[in-house]
Amino acid sequence: MQKIWKTNSYTTLAVGLLAFSFVPYGLMLLLPWFSLSLEQNALSITALVVAGEVFQWMAILLAGKQLITKYKKRLNPLKWVRRNRKKIHAAPNSVYVFKTSVLSESDISVVKPHLDNLLQGCKWNFDLEDCDNILRIESNANVTPALIKIFNDCNYQCEELS
């Protein structure tokens, strides 16, 4: 429990230092309103840039690998383009309903890795309270043949309901 608190406090401190690292750069904008000599202006600008960089590097060292791995997927510009392209061009999802012979959570755990692999980015769920042990899938593509093959390979029955 205490380790989690330390991790969060380091992250909070790192984000605070990163935000504070912009203050020296902002102070450089105020220098023309002070009556300083050319040498004093040059020293002030140098000191402010160094201070800003020191705060930035301290934040990076504190946050380190933890923050980078947490936001790595979100910071990849290629994923931004792909994500937006999918949202713009994606057809509305169709709902496919299947009658299955899956009876319990342990049965679901057998087929789950296969379903996750086949249905990447699709929503799916089982309704084991229904008499037909329904599997519902929201997908842009018709996955029925591949899904039936997966169930047969795992020794379960599956048929699409119309």
C-alpha positions as CSV (number, residue, x, y, z in Angstrom):
1,M,0.0,0.0,0.0
2,Q,2.8,2.4,0.9
3,K,4.7,1.7,-2.4
4,I,1.6,2.8,-4.4
5,W,1.5,6.0,-2.4
6,K,5.2,6.7,-3.1
7,T,4.7,6.0,-6.8
8,N,1.8,8.4,-7.0
9,S,3.6,11.1,-5.1
10,Y,6.6,10.8,-7.4
11,T,4.4,11.1,-10.4
12,T,2.6,14.1,-8.9
13,L,5.9,15.7,-8.1
14,A,7.2,15.0,-11.6
15,V,4.2,16.5,-13.2
16,G,4.4,19.6,-11.0
17,L,8.1,20.0,-11.8
18,L,7.3,19.7,-15.5
19,A,4.6,22.3,-15.3
20,F,6.9,24.6,-13.2
21,S,9.7,24.2,-15.8
22,F,7.7,26.6,-18.1
23,V,7.8,29.4,-15.6
24,P,11.4,30.5,-16.3
25,Y,10.6,30.6,-20.0
26,G,7.6,32.8,-19.2
27,L,9.7,35.1,-17.1
28,M,12.0,35.7,-20.1
29,L,9.0,37.5,-21.7
30,L,9.0,40.0,-18.8
31,L,12.7,40.9,-19.1
32,P,12.3,43.8,-21.6
33,W,10.2,45.7,-19.0
34,F,13.1,45.7,-16.5
35,S,15.8,48.3,-16.9
36,L,18.7,45.8,-17.2
37,S,22.0,46.3,-19.0
38,L,22.8,44.1,-22.0
39,E,25.1,41.9,-19.8
40,Q,22.4,41.5,-17.1
41,N,19.8,40.5,-19.8
42,A,22.1,37.9,-21.3
43,L,22.9,36.4,-17.8
44,S,19.2,36.5,-16.8
45,I,18.1,34.7,-20.0
46,T,20.9,32.1,-19.6
47,A,20.0,31.5,-16.0
48,L,16.3,31.2,-16.8
49,V,16.9,28.7,-19.6
50,V,19.2,26.6,-17.4
51,A,16.6,26.7,-14.6
52,G,13.8,25.6,-17.0
53,E,15.9,22.8,-18.3
54,V,16.9,21.6,-14.9
55,F,13.3,21.4,-13.7
56,Q,12.4,19.5,-16.9
57,W,15.1,17.0,-16.5
58,M,14.3,16.5,-12.8
59,A,10.7,15.8,-13.8
60,I,11.9,13.3,-16.4
61,L,14.2,11.5,-14.0
62,L,11.4,11.3,-11.4
63,A,8.7,10.1,-13.7
64,G,11.1,8.0,-15.7
65,K,10.0,4.7,-17.3
66,Q,6.8,4.5,-15.3
67,L,5.2,7.6,-17.0
68,I,6.5,6.7,-20.4
69,T,5.1,3.2,-20.4
70,K,1.8,4.5,-19.1
71,Y,1.3,6.9,-21.9
72,K,3.3,5.3,-24.6
73,K,0.3,4.1,-26.7
74,R,-1.4,7.5,-26.4
75,L,1.8,9.4,-27.4
76,N,2.3,7.5,-30.7
77,P,1.1,9.9,-33.5
78,L,0.6,7.0,-35.9
79,K,-2.1,5.6,-33.6
80,W,-3.8,9.0,-33.5
81,V,-4.2,8.9,-37.3
82,R,-5.3,5.2,-37.4
83,R,-7.8,5.8,-34.5
84,N,-9.3,8.8,-36.2
85,R,-9.4,7.1,-39.6
86,K,-11.3,4.1,-38.0
87,K,-13.8,6.4,-36.4
88,I,-14.5,8.3,-39.6
89,H,-14.7,5.4,-42.0
90,A,-16.0,2.6,-39.8
91,A,-19.3,1.2,-40.8
92,P,-21.9,0.8,-38.1
93,N,-21.4,-2.3,-36.1
94,S,-23.7,-5.3,-36.7
95,V,-24.8,-7.4,-33.8
96,Y,-24.4,-11.2,-34.3
97,V,-26.1,-13.5,-31.9
98,F,-25.0,-17.2,-31.4
99,K,-26.4,-20.1,-29.5
100,T,-23.5,-21.9,-27.7
101,S,-22.8,-24.9,-25.5
102,V,-20.7,-22.8,-23.1
103,L,-22.1,-23.4,-19.6
104,S,-19.8,-21.6,-17.1
105,E,-17.1,-19.1,-16.5
106,S,-14.5,-21.8,-16.8
107,D,-15.8,-22.6,-20.3
108,I,-15.6,-18.9,-21.2
109,S,-12.0,-18.8,-20.1
110,V,-11.2,-21.6,-22.6
111,V,-12.6,-19.7,-25.6
112,K,-11.7,-16.2,-24.4
113,P,-8.2,-16.0,-25.7
114,H,-9.4,-17.2,-29.1
115,L,-12.3,-14.7,-29.2
116,D,-10.0,-11.9,-28.1
117,N,-7.6,-12.7,-31.0
118,L,-10.4,-13.0,-33.6
119,L,-12.5,-10.1,-32.4
120,Q,-9.9,-7.4,-31.8
121,G,-11.6,-4.1,-31.2
122,C,-15.1,-5.7,-31.1
123,K,-17.4,-6.0,-28.2
124,W,-18.6,-9.4,-27.2
125,N,-20.3,-11.0,-24.2
126,F,-22.0,-14.2,-23.0
127,D,-25.4,-14.4,-21.4
128,L,-25.2,-17.6,-19.4
129,E,-28.6,-17.0,-17.8
130,D,-30.3,-17.4,-21.1
131,C,-31.4,-21.0,-22.0
132,D,-29.3,-20.9,-25.2
133,N,-26.2,-19.5,-23.5
134,I,-26.1,-16.6,-25.9
135,L,-22.9,-15.0,-27.3
136,R,-23.4,-11.5,-28.6
137,I,-20.8,-9.8,-30.9
138,E,-20.7,-6.3,-32.2
139,S,-18.5,-6.4,-35.4
140,N,-18.1,-4.6,-38.7
141,A,-17.3,-7.9,-40.4
142,N,-19.1,-11.2,-40.6
143,V,-17.1,-13.5,-38.3
144,T,-19.5,-16.4,-38.2
145,P,-17.4,-19.0,-40.1
146,A,-14.2,-18.3,-38.1
147,L,-16.2,-18.2,-34.9
148,I,-17.8,-21.6,-35.5
149,K,-14.4,-23.1,-36.3
150,I,-13.0,-21.7,-33.0
151,F,-15.8,-23.2,-31.0
152,N,-15.5,-26.6,-32.8
153,D,-11.7,-26.6,-32.2
154,C,-12.4,-26.0,-28.5
155,N,-15.0,-28.8,-28.4
156,Y,-18.1,-26.5,-28.0
157,Q,-21.1,-26.0,-30.2
158,C,-22.0,-22.7,-31.7
159,E,-24.7,-21.7,-34.2
160,E,-25.8,-18.3,-35.4
161,L,-29.4,-17.2,-34.5
162,S,-31.3,-15.2,-37.0
